[in-house]
Each structure stands twice: as structure tokens, then as C-alpha cells.
Amino acid sequence: MKESASSRASLRGGRVENDSFHPAMLREPDLGSARRERLIRFITIAGTALAIVEMAWTLVFILTGGWLGALVRGSSLLVAIGVIVLAKRGQVRLAAHMLVWLCLCAVWSVILVLEYPDPTLGRSAHVWFVAVLIGTYFVLLDSSSWTRALYATLCIASFMLVALGSHAIPALAPVPHAVGRWAFPATIVAALATSILLLQLFVADIVEAEARLDRANARLEDLLENMLPRSVAQRLRQEGKTFADGYSQCSILFADIVGFTALSERLPPEAVVAKLNAIFSRFDELAEARGLEKIKTIGDAYMIAAGIPEPRVDHATALADFALDAIAALREFDGIHLRIGINSGPVVAGVIGRRRFLYDLWGDAVNVAERMEEYGVPDRVQVTRATRDLLLGEFDFEPRGKVAVRGHHDVEAYLLLGRRLNTSR
């Protein structure tokens, strides 16, 4: 996993914190929750607006003596208040259906109440059915297509019925002509404005959902590239299947913290994880600075490679410099000692399996590198002859003789002393 050079691990209040990693990378984007919150806001605002309108009409009918109209509008007012209460309590689906039915009934009640001075103009309130139709698809987006189709059919049928036969619909509880004069243009303007607003909200909802999906995809991309080398992650996305490749020349390093098991028995779990995270985060910085590929951590062991997945001719040199840097970096951690082993040779590298993808290495060269660490010396870097031959002329070595390696013949090993004075890093 690659970390930025500024990453630091620490223990705060019993929690391990790492500045280079954010928990949001792991959280699934809750698009449904965000849309639910927006829908609750919309239903609350729409219910409040309807309540205000119904209250105004109720007062108009009371003042003009239209008690039937006042009863109808007052009933609608109570329903609007119920919609608001249900939305606030989180009963969104019920509130959405009540809101749609309230709007349909409210439009019909206006049509059956208003009496316009010029009947040829038709009952203008029917244009509200267009706004109700648009709003239905906004508030009932999560409902079945049959439900939305039913409401759409009711809105269209109501619109056509009034538009084609408005002159035949008598006003059951007419209001004075003075009210009708200003109600006609106000209804047209308000209905069109509401329709435009609903369309904007609908488009904004789609745009925001797409933006959230883009951000979620970017987080997943970042997480994948933190788990796998960048080129490997890109190949995995493009090919959609696991794979493995052979590399004829690369170098592998294993580092293990000496006595960490005994240390972990004396410290609380949070402190153990914090210390281990701090050490490995420091190694990550060193690896990134030298363009190396961290393979994995196994308990208190750290595995890194050079020359894969991108070949490089100086793979052994890069790992030797990293090893010396790691030994020096451990001086920052009191009482911590490290064994390091390096080997060079051919390996197979790739991603296998169906779940929990992991980029890993296989081959005899990997096993020998691990044994070099296992049979190494604390605070020293032990390398095989294959690695030493690649570093001759750049580094000094101390022969250690042959080391008995489990599962192999004796392996000729050397301790890396450091760079020669006449060579640069």
C-alpha cells in the first residue's frame, strides 16, 4: 500500500490514526439516505406551501360567506398539516402519497369552486395538473412504475376533462368575481412557476446522484490503488479477471521486528497496533521515496520488492538502499530492532482468487529471501550471493559463510555493510 510522505501514525484516545487514510474510503456511499433527506425537505416545503394556500382560501370563503368552500379548504388544510407531520416523523412514502392525492383534490376543489367572469377562458386551475404530474415523478421516484403510471393517468385524464369540458362544469361554491379576476392570472403564473421549479429539482436530483456516484467511484479507485500497485489495479479493472506474470529479474526484501511478540505481550493492544503502524508507515515513506512496491505485511513482518510490476535494472540497488534507510529509521523507535533479508531472482507475481484481492509473489527466490531474514542478524541486512553479485562495486559486504536454510541446500550469505565512499545514492 502506498502512503504519502506526510503520513504519520499515532495513538489518540485509544484509537490508531493515520493521516494518509480516511475512513470515508471504506464507507459505501449512502445515496438512498441522501435522497430521502432531500425528499423529506421537499415534502415538508410543499406541504407547508399548500397549508398556507389552503389557509388563505379558507379565510376568503369565511369572509365571503362561502361555508361549503371553507369546509372543503379547511379539510385540505388539515391534510396538509398531516403530510408535514408524517414527513417529519420519517414516514416518507405515506406522506408522499398523501401529498399527491392532496394536490389532485386541491386542484379539483379549486376548479369546482372558482367562477370566472369569462367562461370562455376555461377553468385555469387545470394547468396545475401538469405541475402535479411532474411532482408525482419526483416524490414517488422510488415507487413502482405502475404506481407512477396510475397517478400520471389521473393527472392527464383530469387535465383533458377540464380542458375539453370546462364550460359544462358548474361552480359548486363560487367566490365573488373580484376574487376570480385575480385568481385566473395568479393560477396560471403559479402553476407554470411550480412546474419549472419541479423540473429543476428533478434535474438537480439526477445531477447530484451522478456526482455522488462519481465521487464514490473515485474513492473506490483510490482504495483499490492503495491495495494494489497502480498498474496492477488498472489492469484488473480493464481485464476484469485475476492474472499472474513471470519476472526474470527482481529483488525481494523481508523485514521482521525482533522480539515484537514478547513486546506485544507487555503492551495494551492499542499501543501494539499504534507502534507497529508507526514503524510500517515510516517504511512506506521510504519505499515510496525510492519507487519500490510494498507487497504486504504479515504480522510484524514487512515484505517489499523492486523490479515488479514495473521492471527496473537497479532493483537490487534500490532495495539495498531501502534496507539501510530502514535500519537507520528504527533509531527513531527506542528498543526496536530489525532483521532484514534480501534475495534476487525470478518470481511469479499477480492477483489470484475471487475475493479479497492481494498482489503477491511466488517462487524459490521469495522463499530464500524470507529465509535470509529468518536466519539473519538483528539490525543487519543479510543478502544472498545472487544479490551481492548485483551490488558489487557499489556496496561493501562481510561474508558470513553458508547458512543452513530450511528446505534448501546451504545458501552463501553476506551482511551488507553500506555503500562505498566513492558511490552516490
C-alpha positions in Angstrom: 0.0 0.0 0.0 1.5 3.3 -1.0 1.4 6.1 1.6 2.1 9.8 1.2 5.4 11.1 2.6 3.4 13.1 5.1 1.7 10.1 6.6 2.0 9.6 10.4 0.5 7.1 12.7 -0.3 7.9 16.3 -2.4 6.7 19.2 -5.0 9.2 20.4 -7.6 8.3 23.0 -7.1 4.5 22.4 -7.5 4.9 18.6 -5.0 4.4 15.9 -4.9 7.3 13.5 -3.1 7.6 10.2 -3.3 10.8 8.3 -2.9 9.1 4.9 -6.0 7.0 5.3 -9.6 8.3 5.6 -12.4 6.0 6.8 -14.6 7.5 4.1 -12.7 5.4 1.6 -14.4 2.3 3.1 -17.9 3.7 3.5 -20.4 2.8 0.9 -22.0 6.0 -0.4 -25.5 6.1 1.1 -27.2 7.6 -1.9 -30.6 6.4 -0.7 -30.3 8.2 2.6 -29.2 11.5 0.9 -32.1 11.3 -1.4 -34.5 10.5 1.4 -33.4 13.6 3.3 -33.9 15.8 0.2 -37.4 14.2 -0.3 -38.4 14.9 3.3 -37.3 18.5 2.8 -39.3 18.8 -0.4 -42.5 17.2 1.0 -42.2 19.4 4.1 -41.8 22.6 1.9 -44.6 21.5 -0.4 -46.9 20.6 2.5 -46.2 24.0 4.1 -46.9 25.9 0.9 -50.2 24.0 0.5 -51.1 24.7 4.1 -50.6 28.4 3.6 -52.6 28.4 0.4 -55.5 26.4 1.9 -55.5 28.7 5.0 -55.8 31.7 2.7 -58.6 30.2 0.7 -60.4 29.2 3.9 -60.3 32.7 5.2 -61.5 34.0 1.8 -64.6 31.7 1.9 -65.3 32.5 5.6 -65.1 36.3 4.9 -67.4 35.9 1.8 -69.8 33.6 3.5 -69.0 30.5 1.4 -69.2 27.9 4.1 -69.1 25.0 1.8 -65.9 26.3 0.3 -64.5 27.0 3.7 -65.2 23.4 4.8 -63.5 22.0 1.7 -60.4 24.2 2.0 -60.3 23.7 5.8 -60.2 19.9 5.3 -57.4 20.3 2.8 -55.5 22.4 5.3 -55.7 19.6 7.9 -54.5 17.1 5.4 -51.5 19.4 4.5 -50.6 19.6 8.2 -50.8 15.8 8.4 -48.4 15.5 5.4 -45.9 17.7 7.2 -46.1 15.7 10.4 -45.7 12.4 8.6 -42.7 13.7 6.7 -41.0 14.9 9.9 -41.6 11.5 11.5 -39.9 9.8 8.6 -43.0 8.1 7.1 -41.9 9.4 3.7 -43.9 7.0 1.5 -47.2 7.6 3.2 -46.5 11.4 3.2 -45.6 11.3 -0.5 -48.9 9.5 -1.5 -51.0 11.8 0.7 -49.2 14.9 -0.8 -50.1 13.7 -4.4 -53.7 13.0 -3.5 -54.0 16.3 -1.7 -52.7 18.1 -4.7 -55.1 16.3 -7.0 -58.1 17.0 -4.7 -57.0 20.6 -4.1 -56.9 21.3 -7.9 -60.3 19.8 -8.4 -61.7 21.7 -5.5 -60.5 25.0 -7.0 -62.0 24.0 -10.3 -65.3 23.3 -8.7 -65.3 26.4 -6.6 -64.0 29.3 -8.7 -66.4 31.1 -11.0 -64.6 33.1 -13.7 -66.1 36.3 -15.3 -65.4 34.9 -18.8 -66.3 31.2 -19.1 -64.5 31.1 -22.5 -61.2 31.3 -20.7 -61.9 27.9 -19.1 -61.1 27.0 -15.6 -57.4 27.9 -15.5 -56.7 25.8 -12.4 -56.5 22.7 -14.6 -52.9 23.7 -15.6 -52.0 22.6 -12.0 -52.4 19.1 -13.1 -49.2 19.5 -15.1 -47.3 20.5 -12.0 -48.9 17.6 -10.0 -47.8 15.2 -12.8 -44.2 16.4 -12.6 -44.2 16.4 -8.8 -45.6 12.9 -8.8 -42.5 11.6 -10.5 -40.3 13.5 -8.1 -41.8 12.4 -4.8 -42.6 8.8 -5.9 -39.4 8.0 -7.8 -38.8 5.0 -5.5 -42.3 3.7 -6.1 -43.3 1.1 -8.7 -43.7 2.1 -12.3 -47.4 1.0 -12.1 -48.0 3.4 -9.2 -46.5 6.4 -11.1 -48.3 5.4 -14.2 -51.6 5.4 -12.3 -51.1 8.9 -10.9 -49.9 10.1 -14.4 -53.1 8.7 -15.9 -55.2 10.5 -13.3 -53.4 13.8 -13.9 -53.7 13.6 -17.7 -57.3 12.5 -17.6 -58.2 15.3 -15.2 -56.4 17.9 -17.4 -58.2 16.7 -20.6 -61.6 16.5 -18.8 -61.4 20.1 -17.6 -59.7 21.5 -20.8 -62.3 20.0 -23.1 -65.4 20.5 -21.0 -64.7 23.4 -18.7 -67.8 25.3 -19.8 -70.0 22.4 -18.6 -68.6 22.3 -15.0 -70.7 24.5 -12.7 -69.2 26.2 -9.7 -70.4 24.5 -6.6 -69.3 27.2 -4.2 -68.5 30.2 -6.3 -66.4 33.1 -5.0 -67.1 36.7 -5.9 -66.0 37.9 -9.4 -63.4 40.2 -7.8 -61.6 37.2 -6.5 -61.9 35.3 -9.7 -60.4 38.1 -11.7 -57.1 38.0 -9.9 -57.2 34.2 -9.3 -57.1 33.4 -13.0 -53.7 35.0 -13.9 -52.3 34.1 -10.5 -53.2 30.5 -11.1 -51.6 30.4 -14.5 -48.3 32.0 -13.3 -48.1 30.0 -10.1 -48.7 26.7 -11.9 -46.1 27.4 -14.6 -43.6 28.6 -12.0 -44.2 25.5 -9.9 -43.8 23.2 -12.9 -40.4 24.9 -13.8 -39.3 24.6 -10.1 -40.2 20.9 -10.0 -38.3 20.2 -13.2 -35.3 22.0 -11.8 -35.5 20.0 -8.6 -35.8 16.7 -10.6 -32.8 17.6 -12.8 -30.8 18.7 -9.8 -31.6 15.4 -8.0 -30.3 13.4 -11.0 -27.2 15.6 -11.3 -26.4 15.3 -7.6 -26.9 11.5 -7.7 -24.5 11.3 -10.6 -21.9 13.5 -8.8 -22.2 11.3 -5.7 -21.6 8.2 -7.8 -18.6 9.8 -9.4 -17.2 10.6 -6.0 -17.9 7.1 -4.8 -16.2 5.6 -7.8 -13.2 7.9 -7.2 -13.0 6.7 -3.6 -13.2 3.1 -4.7 -10.4 3.7 -7.3 -8.2 5.3 -4.6 -8.9 2.3 -2.3 -8.1 -0.2 -5.0 -4.8 1.6 -5.8 -3.9 1.6 -2.1 -4.4 -2.1 -2.0 -2.7 -2.9 -5.3 0.1 -1.3 -7.4 -1.3 1.3 -9.7 -0.6 -0.6 -12.9 -2.0 -3.8 -11.4 -5.2 -2.0 -10.3 -5.7 -0.5 -13.8 -5.1 -3.9 -15.4 -7.5 -5.6 -13.1 -10.2 -3.0 -13.9 -9.7 -3.3 -17.6 -9.5 -7.1 -17.9 -12.0 -7.9 -15.1 -10.1 -11.0 -14.0 -7.2 -12.1 -12.0 -3.8 -12.8 -13.5 -0.2 -13.7 -12.9 3.0 -12.8 -14.8 6.6 -14.1 -14.6 9.5 -11.7 -14.0 13.1 -12.9 -14.8 14.9 -10.4 -12.6 13.7 -8.7 -9.4 14.7 -8.4 -5.8 12.7 -9.2 -2.7 13.1 -8.0 0.8 11.7 -9.3 4.1 12.0 -7.3 7.3 11.0 -8.6 10.7 10.9 -6.8 14.1 13.0 -8.7 16.6 11.1 -9.7 19.7 7.9 -8.0 18.8 5.8 -10.9 20.1 7.3 -10.5 23.6 6.9 -6.7 23.4 3.2 -7.1 22.4 2.6 -9.2 25.5 3.7 -6.3 27.7 1.7 -3.6 26.0 -2.1 -3.0 25.6 -3.5 -3.9 22.2 -4.0 -0.3 21.1 -0.4 0.6 21.8 0.9 -2.5 19.9 -1.1 -1.6 16.8 -0.1 2.1 17.1 3.6 1.2 17.4 3.5 -1.3 14.5 1.6 1.1 12.4 4.0 3.9 13.1 7.0 1.7 12.1 5.4 0.4 8.9 4.2 3.9 7.9 7.8 5.1 8.2 8.8 2.2 5.9 6.1 3.1 3.5 7.5 6.6 3.2 11.0 5.2 2.5 9.6 2.8 -0.1 7.6 5.5 -1.9 10.6 7.8 -2.0 12.6 5.1 -3.8 9.8 3.9 -6.1 9.5 0.5 -4.5 6.5 -1.7 -4.3 5.2 -2.8 -0.9 3.7 -6.2 -1.2 2.2 -6.9 2.2 2.7 -7.0 5.9 2.4 -10.3 7.7 2.0 -9.7 11.5 5.2 -7.9 12.4 6.9 -8.7 9.1 7.2 -6.3 6.1 7.6 -7.5 2.5 8.7 -5.3 -0.3 10.1 -5.8 -3.8 11.8 -3.9 -6.7 11.6 -4.7 -10.4 7.9 -5.6 -10.3 5.4 -4.9 -11.6 7.5 -2.3 -13.5 10.9 -3.7 -14.4 14.0 -1.7 -13.4 17.7 -2.6 -13.8 18.7 -1.2 -10.4 16.2 -3.3 -8.4 18.9 -4.8 -6.1 20.5 -1.3 -5.5 17.1 0.2 -4.7 16.3 -2.5 -2.1 19.8 -2.3 -0.6 19.4 1.5 -0.1 16.0 1.0 1.4 17.3 -1.6 3.8 20.0 0.7 5.1 17.4 3.5 5.4 15.1 1.2 7.3 17.8 0.2 9.8 18.6 3.9 10.3 15.0 4.9 10.7 14.5 2.4 13.5 16.7 4.6 15.7 13.5 6.8 16.0 11.9 3.9 17.9 13.6 3.1 21.2 14.2 -0.6 21.9 13.1 -1.8 18.4 15.4 -4.0 16.4 15.1 -5.3 12.9 16.3 -8.2 10.8 16.3 -7.8 7.0 16.9 -10.4 4.3 17.2 -9.8 0.5 17.4 -12.1 -2.4 17.3 -11.6 -6.2 16.0 -13.8 -8.9 12.9 -14.8 -11.0 9.4 -14.7 -9.5 5.8 -15.1 -10.5 3.7 -12.1 -9.5 0.0 -11.5 -9.8 -3.5 -11.3 -8.3 -5.4 -14.6 -7.8 -8.6 -15.6 -6.2 -12.2 -14.4 -6.4 -12.4 -12.3 -3.1 -10.1 -10.1 -1.1 -7.6 -9.4 -3.9 -4.0 -9.3 -2.9 -0.9 -8.8 -5.1 1.6 -11.4 -4.1 4.8 -13.1 -5.3 5.7 -16.8 -5.6 8.8 -18.7 -6.4 12.1 -20.0 -4.9 13.6 -16.5 -4.8 10.8 -15.4 -2.5 11.3 -18.3 -0.1 15.1 -17.7 0.0 14.6 -14.0 0.8 12.4 -14.9 3.7 15.0 -17.4 5.0 17.7 -14.7 4.7 15.6 -12.6 7.1 14.7 -15.6 9.4 18.4 -16.6 9.8 19.7 -13.0 9.8 21.3 -10.8 12.5 19.4 -8.1 14.4 20.0 -4.6 13.0 21.8 -6.1 10.0 20.9 -6.7 6.4 21.7 -10.2 5.1 21.8 -10.9 1.4 22.3 -13.9 -0.9 25.2 -14.2 -3.3 22.8 -13.5 -6.2 22.0 -10.1 -4.7 25.6 -9.4 -3.7 26.8 -10.0 -7.3 24.3 -7.3 -8.5 25.7 -4.9 -5.9 29.4 -5.4 -6.3 31.3 -2.1 -6.8 28.6 -0.1 -5.0 28.4 -1.6 -1.5 30.7 -3.3 0.9 29.9 -6.7 2.4 31.0 -9.0 5.2 31.0 -12.7 4.2 29.0 -14.8 6.6 29.6 -18.2 5.0 27.0 -20.7 4.2 23.7 -20.5 6.1 21.6 -23.6 6.6 18.2 -22.8 5.0 15.2 -25.0 5.7 14.1 -26.7 2.6 17.2 -25.7 0.6 20.9 -26.5 0.4 23.2 -24.3 2.3 23.0 -20.7 0.9 26.0 -18.5 0.8 25.1 -15.3 2.7 26.7 -11.8 3.2 26.0 -9.0 5.6 25.5 -5.6 3.9 27.8 -3.1 5.5 26.9 0.0 3.5 27.7 2.0 0.4 31.2 2.5 -0.7 32.5 6.0 -0.1 33.1 6.7 -3.8 29.5 5.8 -4.8 26.4 8.0 -4.5 22.9 7.2 -3.6 
